[in-house]
């Protein structure tokens, strides 16, 4: 298999994907933009060292990113060269494993996405499977046993050089706050190879659940099983716990796992509420859960801080990147009324930023005149003692910094974009 990994075509595709994904530097400080030149000069040397099994692995740069619950998640950022090689291996491994993965697995797979997982979950619930076993794997990416994972790969890939390369990546030390830490278990999140490796490991769970005939949905390490009674849920839940413990050496988080009903169940940031439309009794519709709304509002609030040194054009560009990604993820949910309110709040935040940028009263007066306000009125408004947030919500700015004028600068209403992408 190593020959297929190191073909010019496979390496070229891997290089282009790494460059397209961008990302930060590893421990060596090399930027993604430098990868093409590095490969041109060193490709032959790197490939030869891999074939002769003398390739030296770089350590991983550990980066802690905040989670919604106030805690942090540790990401491992390999060097750009390692990411290129891992992507090349991932492409060839996927060719061996992808066709045998179960259809109920939706994470990090071609032509599969989170929306399909949510729709499948809704389908089960609306078909009467409303006692849900929600299992949270305890720090899955930190707990995976290397020997079990390598054994699973060996069943499909008999190439010792490829297996040695993967083993080196799994055991590469991680640099956290200037200190190197050994790694004897776990898959480093943040590498191109980790999503596929997680699917290879948890495909064993998928096959067990499929063999048992259970209704389930899995997205990476998030999975749930759907049953018709609480007694069945308890029995199946105990079976799954024993399978994870005895067969995969994976612990579950007992505090976060349990048996849910549709109105208390969450999947990939989505929740379910009863549908009260005529003829829909007992059915549930998809909504966005509270934490996901809070996460979006927190990001929007940061970009529209008046103390953040950005032009209005830059702010609007950054806002688009944030809310478009969020809306694409939650386009299945019925969120029109909430988006309408959020749009209004965001426009007022933008007006507040503009008012603060004008700073001095005289500049405010001149800008108000440019926006069509008579001189006397502009003078009075520019000298107002109202606070900036109150001014942003008042007719002073609502009649001058209108939606049309904001659109001229590049503003886009979230509700308009939601209507474009909703299906």
C-alpha positions as CSV (number, residue, x, y, z in Angstrom):
1,X,0.0,0.0,0.0
2,X,2.9,2.4,0.6
3,X,3.6,2.5,-3.1
4,X,0.0,3.8,-3.7
5,X,0.4,6.3,-0.9
6,X,3.6,7.7,-2.4
7,X,2.4,8.0,-6.0
8,X,2.8,11.5,-7.5
9,X,-1.0,11.8,-8.1
10,X,-2.0,10.8,-4.5
11,X,0.6,13.1,-3.0
12,X,-0.5,16.0,-5.3
13,X,-4.1,15.6,-4.3
14,X,-3.1,15.5,-0.6
15,X,-1.0,18.6,-1.0
16,X,-3.9,20.6,-2.6
17,X,-6.3,19.6,0.2
18,X,-3.9,20.6,2.9
19,X,-3.3,24.0,1.2
20,X,-7.1,24.5,0.7
21,X,-7.8,23.7,4.4
22,X,-5.2,26.3,5.5
23,X,-4.6,25.9,9.2
24,X,-1.9,27.1,11.5
25,X,1.8,26.1,11.8
26,X,3.1,23.1,13.6
27,X,6.2,23.0,16.0
28,X,8.6,23.8,13.1
29,X,6.8,27.1,12.2
30,X,6.3,26.2,8.5
31,X,3.3,27.9,6.9
32,X,0.9,26.2,4.6
33,X,1.9,28.6,1.9
34,X,5.5,27.2,2.0
35,X,4.4,23.6,1.5
36,X,4.5,23.6,-2.3
37,X,8.1,24.8,-2.4
38,X,9.2,22.4,0.3
39,X,7.7,19.4,-1.5
40,X,9.4,20.5,-4.7
41,X,12.8,20.5,-3.0
42,X,12.3,17.6,-0.5
43,X,9.7,15.1,-1.9
44,X,12.2,12.5,-3.1
45,X,14.1,12.6,0.2
46,X,10.9,12.3,2.3
47,X,9.6,9.4,0.2
48,X,12.9,7.5,0.3
49,X,13.1,7.9,4.1
50,X,9.5,6.5,4.5
51,X,10.2,3.5,2.2
52,X,13.5,2.7,4.2
53,X,11.5,3.3,7.5
54,X,14.0,6.0,8.6
55,X,11.5,8.8,8.5
56,X,11.7,10.9,11.7
57,X,8.4,12.1,13.1
58,X,7.9,15.6,14.4
59,X,6.1,16.3,17.7
60,X,2.6,17.8,17.7
61,X,1.8,21.3,18.8
62,X,-0.9,21.2,21.5
63,X,-3.5,24.0,21.3
64,X,-6.3,24.4,23.8
65,X,-9.5,25.8,22.4
66,X,-12.5,26.9,24.5
67,X,-15.7,24.8,24.6
68,X,-19.2,26.1,25.2
69,X,-19.3,24.8,28.8
70,X,-16.3,26.9,29.9
71,X,-13.9,24.0,29.6
72,X,-11.2,23.6,26.9
73,X,-10.5,20.9,24.2
74,X,-7.0,20.0,23.4
75,X,-6.2,20.0,19.7
76,X,-3.0,18.5,18.2
77,X,-1.6,20.5,15.3
78,X,0.9,18.5,13.3
79,X,3.5,20.2,11.1
80,X,2.4,21.1,7.6
81,X,4.6,18.3,6.1
82,X,3.0,15.7,8.5
83,X,-0.5,16.9,7.5
84,X,0.4,16.4,3.8
85,X,1.6,12.9,4.5
86,X,-1.3,12.0,6.8
87,X,-3.7,13.3,4.1
88,X,-2.0,11.0,1.6
89,X,-2.4,8.0,3.9
90,X,-6.0,8.9,4.7
91,X,-7.0,8.9,1.0
92,X,-5.7,5.4,0.5
93,X,-7.0,4.1,3.8
94,X,-10.5,5.5,2.9
95,X,-10.4,3.5,-0.3
96,X,-10.1,0.3,1.7
97,X,-12.6,1.1,4.5
98,X,-15.2,3.5,3.2
99,X,-17.4,1.0,1.4
100,X,-17.7,-1.2,4.5
101,X,-18.8,1.5,6.8
102,X,-22.4,1.4,7.9
103,X,-24.9,3.9,6.4
104,X,-25.9,5.1,9.9
105,X,-22.5,6.7,10.3
106,X,-22.6,10.3,9.1
107,X,-19.4,12.0,10.4
108,X,-16.5,12.9,8.1
109,X,-17.6,10.8,5.2
110,X,-18.1,11.6,1.5
111,X,-21.7,12.6,0.7
112,X,-22.7,12.4,4.4
113,X,-23.3,15.3,6.7
114,X,-24.8,16.4,10.1
115,X,-28.1,17.4,8.5
116,X,-28.6,13.8,7.3
117,X,-27.9,12.5,10.8
118,X,-30.5,15.0,12.3
119,X,-33.1,14.0,9.8
120,X,-32.6,10.3,10.4
121,X,-33.0,11.0,14.1
122,X,-36.2,12.9,13.5
123,X,-37.5,10.1,11.3
124,X,-36.9,7.5,14.0
125,X,-38.7,9.7,16.6
126,X,-41.7,10.4,14.4
127,X,-42.0,6.7,13.7
128,X,-42.5,6.0,17.4
129,X,-39.0,5.3,18.6
130,X,-39.2,7.9,21.3
131,X,-37.1,6.4,24.1
132,X,-33.6,7.3,23.2
133,X,-30.3,5.9,24.5
134,X,-28.0,8.9,24.4
135,X,-24.4,7.8,25.1
136,X,-21.5,10.1,25.6
137,X,-18.0,8.5,25.2
138,X,-15.7,9.9,27.8
139,X,-12.9,11.8,26.1
140,X,-13.1,9.4,23.1
141,X,-10.2,10.9,21.2
142,X,-8.0,10.7,24.3
143,X,-8.9,7.1,25.2
144,X,-8.6,5.1,22.0
145,X,-6.3,2.1,22.5
146,X,-3.5,2.2,19.9
147,X,-3.1,-1.6,19.7
148,X,-6.9,-2.1,19.0
149,X,-6.9,0.5,16.3
150,X,-3.7,-0.8,14.6
151,X,-5.2,-4.3,14.7
152,X,-8.3,-3.2,12.9
153,X,-6.2,-1.5,10.2
154,X,-4.0,-4.6,9.9
155,X,-7.1,-6.7,8.9
156,X,-7.4,-4.5,5.7
157,X,-3.8,-3.2,5.3
158,X,-1.0,-5.8,5.5
159,X,1.7,-3.2,4.6
160,X,4.1,-3.0,7.5
161,X,5.6,0.3,6.4
162,X,2.2,2.0,6.3
163,X,1.3,0.5,9.8
164,X,4.7,1.7,11.2
165,X,4.0,5.2,9.8
166,X,0.5,5.3,11.4
167,X,1.9,4.0,14.7
168,X,4.6,6.7,14.7
169,X,1.9,9.4,14.2
170,X,-0.3,7.9,17.0
171,X,2.6,7.9,19.4
172,X,4.2,11.3,18.5
173,X,4.7,13.4,21.6
174,X,2.6,16.5,22.0
175,X,4.1,19.9,23.0
176,X,1.9,21.7,25.5
177,X,3.1,25.0,27.0
178,X,6.7,24.3,26.2
179,X,6.7,20.7,27.6
180,X,6.7,17.5,25.6
181,X,4.2,14.9,26.8
182,X,4.4,11.2,25.7
183,X,1.3,9.7,24.2
184,X,0.4,6.0,24.7
185,X,-3.3,6.2,23.8
186,X,-5.7,8.4,22.0
187,X,-6.0,10.0,18.5
188,X,-4.8,13.6,18.2
189,X,-7.7,15.8,17.2
190,X,-6.7,18.2,14.5
191,X,-4.9,15.9,12.1
192,X,-6.2,14.9,8.7
193,X,-6.1,11.2,9.7
194,X,-8.0,11.4,13.0
195,X,-11.6,11.5,11.6
196,X,-11.0,8.4,9.5
197,X,-9.2,6.6,12.4
198,X,-12.2,7.3,14.7
199,X,-14.6,5.9,12.1
200,X,-12.5,2.8,11.8
201,X,-12.6,2.3,15.5
202,X,-16.3,3.0,16.0
203,X,-17.4,1.0,12.9
204,X,-17.1,-2.0,15.2
205,X,-19.8,-0.5,17.4
206,X,-21.9,0.3,14.2
207,X,-21.6,-3.4,13.1
208,X,-22.6,-4.6,16.6
209,X,-25.7,-2.4,16.7
210,X,-26.6,-3.4,13.1
211,X,-26.2,-7.1,13.9
212,X,-28.6,-6.6,16.8
213,X,-31.1,-4.8,14.6
214,X,-31.2,-1.6,16.6
215,X,-32.1,1.8,15.2
216,X,-29.2,4.2,15.7
217,X,-27.4,7.3,14.4
218,X,-23.7,8.0,14.8
219,X,-21.8,11.2,13.9
220,X,-18.1,10.7,14.8
221,X,-18.1,9.9,18.6
222,X,-21.7,11.1,19.1
223,X,-24.2,8.3,18.9
224,X,-27.7,7.4,20.0
225,X,-30.0,4.4,19.8
226,X,-33.8,4.6,19.4
227,X,-36.3,2.3,21.1
228,X,-40.0,2.0,21.8
229,X,-39.9,1.7,25.6
230,X,-37.9,2.6,28.6
231,X,-37.4,-1.0,29.6
232,X,-35.9,-1.8,26.2
233,X,-33.7,1.2,26.5
234,X,-32.2,0.1,29.8
235,X,-31.5,-3.4,28.6
236,X,-29.9,-2.2,25.3
237,X,-28.0,0.6,27.1
238,X,-26.4,-2.0,29.4
239,X,-25.4,-4.2,26.4
240,X,-23.8,-1.3,24.7
241,X,-21.9,-0.3,27.9
242,X,-20.4,-3.8,28.2
243,X,-19.5,-3.9,24.5
244,X,-17.7,-0.6,24.7
245,X,-15.9,-1.6,27.8
246,X,-14.9,-5.2,27.0
247,X,-14.5,-5.1,23.2
248,X,-13.2,-1.5,22.4
249,X,-11.7,-0.5,25.8
250,X,-13.8,2.7,25.7
251,X,-15.3,4.3,28.8
252,X,-18.6,6.2,28.8
253,X,-19.4,9.4,30.6
254,X,-22.1,8.3,33.0
255,X,-23.1,11.8,33.9
256,X,-23.8,12.8,30.3
257,X,-25.3,9.5,29.2
258,X,-28.8,8.4,29.8
259,X,-32.3,7.6,28.4
260,X,-34.0,10.6,26.9
261,X,-37.4,11.6,25.5
262,X,-37.5,13.7,22.3
263,X,-38.1,17.0,24.2
264,X,-35.0,16.4,26.4
265,X,-32.8,15.0,23.6
266,X,-30.1,17.0,21.8
267,X,-28.2,16.0,18.6
268,X,-25.4,18.0,17.0
269,X,-26.8,21.3,18.4
270,X,-30.4,20.5,17.5
271,X,-33.4,19.8,19.7
272,X,-36.9,18.5,19.1
273,X,-40.2,20.1,20.1
274,X,-43.8,18.8,19.5
275,X,-45.4,19.8,16.2
276,X,-48.8,21.3,16.9
277,X,-50.0,21.6,13.3
278,X,-53.1,19.8,12.3
279,X,-52.6,16.1,11.6
280,X,-49.1,16.2,13.3
281,X,-50.0,14.9,16.7
282,X,-47.2,12.9,18.3
283,X,-44.7,14.3,15.7
284,X,-41.7,16.4,16.5
285,X,-40.0,19.3,14.6
286,X,-36.4,20.3,14.6
287,X,-35.2,23.4,16.5
288,X,-31.9,24.9,17.5
289,X,-31.0,24.3,21.1
290,X,-30.2,27.1,23.5
291,X,-26.5,26.6,23.7
292,X,-26.1,26.9,19.9
293,X,-28.0,30.2,19.9
294,X,-25.8,31.5,22.7
295,X,-22.7,30.5,20.9
296,X,-23.8,32.3,17.7
297,X,-24.8,35.5,19.6
298,X,-21.5,35.5,21.5
299,X,-19.5,35.4,18.3
300,X,-21.6,38.1,16.7
301,X,-21.3,40.3,19.8
302,X,-17.5,40.0,19.8
303,X,-17.2,41.2,16.1
304,X,-19.6,44.1,16.8
305,X,-17.8,45.4,19.9
306,X,-17.3,49.1,19.6
307,X,-13.8,48.9,21.0
308,X,-12.7,46.4,18.3
309,X,-10.6,48.3,15.8
310,X,-12.3,47.4,12.5
311,X,-14.0,49.3,9.7
312,X,-17.7,48.6,9.0
313,X,-16.8,46.7,5.8
314,X,-14.4,44.5,7.7
315,X,-17.0,43.8,10.4
316,X,-19.6,42.9,7.8
317,X,-17.2,40.5,6.1
318,X,-16.3,38.8,9.4
319,X,-20.0,38.5,10.4
320,X,-20.8,36.8,7.1
321,X,-18.2,34.1,7.7
322,X,-19.7,33.4,11.2
323,X,-23.4,33.4,10.5
324,X,-23.3,31.7,7.1
325,X,-21.4,28.7,8.5
326,X,-23.9,28.6,11.4
327,X,-27.0,28.9,9.2
328,X,-25.7,26.2,6.8
329,X,-25.3,23.9,9.8
330,X,-28.8,24.7,11.2
331,X,-30.8,25.2,8.0
332,X,-33.2,22.3,8.8
333,X,-34.6,24.1,11.9
334,X,-37.5,26.4,12.0
335,X,-35.9,29.6,13.2
336,X,-37.4,32.4,11.2
337,X,-38.9,34.4,14.1
338,X,-35.7,34.2,16.2
339,X,-33.6,35.2,13.2
340,X,-35.8,38.2,12.6
341,X,-35.2,39.4,16.2
342,X,-31.5,38.6,16.0
343,X,-31.2,40.6,12.7
344,X,-32.7,43.6,14.4
345,X,-30.3,43.3,17.4
346,X,-27.3,42.9,15.1
347,X,-28.3,46.0,13.0
348,X,-28.4,48.0,16.2
349,X,-25.0,46.7,17.2
350,X,-23.6,47.9,13.9
351,X,-25.3,51.3,14.2
352,X,-23.7,51.6,17.7
353,X,-20.3,50.8,16.2
354,X,-20.7,53.5,13.5
355,X,-21.9,56.1,16.0
356,X,-18.9,55.3,18.2
357,X,-16.6,55.6,15.2
358,X,-17.9,59.1,14.5
359,X,-16.6,60.1,18.0
360,X,-16.8,63.9,18.2
361,X,-20.1,65.8,18.0
362,X,-19.0,67.9,15.0
363,X,-18.2,64.8,13.0
364,X,-21.5,63.3,14.0
365,X,-23.3,66.4,12.9
366,X,-21.6,66.4,9.5
367,X,-22.3,62.7,8.9
368,X,-25.9,63.1,9.8
369,X,-26.2,66.0,7.3
370,X,-24.7,63.7,4.6
371,X,-27.3,61.2,5.5
372,X,-30.1,63.7,4.7
373,X,-30.9,65.2,8.1
374,X,-31.5,69.0,8.2
375,X,-28.8,71.1,9.8
376,X,-30.7,72.1,12.9
377,X,-31.9,68.6,13.6
378,X,-28.4,67.2,12.9
379,X,-26.9,69.6,15.4
380,X,-29.4,68.6,18.1
381,X,-28.9,64.9,17.5
382,X,-25.1,65.2,17.5
383,X,-25.2,66.8,20.9
384,X,-27.6,64.3,22.5
385,X,-26.8,63.1,26.0
386,X,-28.3,59.7,25.3
387,X,-26.0,56.7,25.6
388,X,-24.7,55.1,22.4
389,X,-26.8,52.0,22.7
390,X,-30.0,54.1,23.2
391,X,-29.0,56.2,20.2
392,X,-28.5,53.0,18.0
393,X,-32.1,52.0,18.8
394,X,-33.6,55.4,18.3
395,X,-35.0,57.1,15.1
396,X,-31.7,59.1,15.0
397,X,-29.9,56.2,13.5
398,X,-32.7,53.9,12.3
399,X,-33.9,56.6,9.9
400,X,-30.4,57.5,8.7
401,X,-28.3,54.3,8.8
402,X,-31.1,52.3,7.2
403,X,-31.0,48.6,6.1
404,X,-30.6,49.8,2.5
405,X,-27.5,51.9,3.4
406,X,-26.0,49.0,5.4
407,X,-26.6,46.7,2.4
408,X,-24.7,49.1,0.2
409,X,-21.7,48.5,2.5
410,X,-22.1,44.7,2.2
411,X,-24.6,43.9,4.9
412,X,-26.8,40.9,4.5
413,X,-29.8,39.9,6.7
414,X,-29.4,36.5,8.2
415,X,-33.0,35.8,7.5
416,X,-32.5,36.5,3.8
417,X,-29.6,34.0,3.6
418,X,-31.6,31.4,5.6
419,X,-34.4,31.6,3.0
420,X,-31.8,31.0,0.2
421,X,-30.4,27.9,1.7
422,X,-33.4,26.3,3.5
423,X,-34.7,23.1,1.9
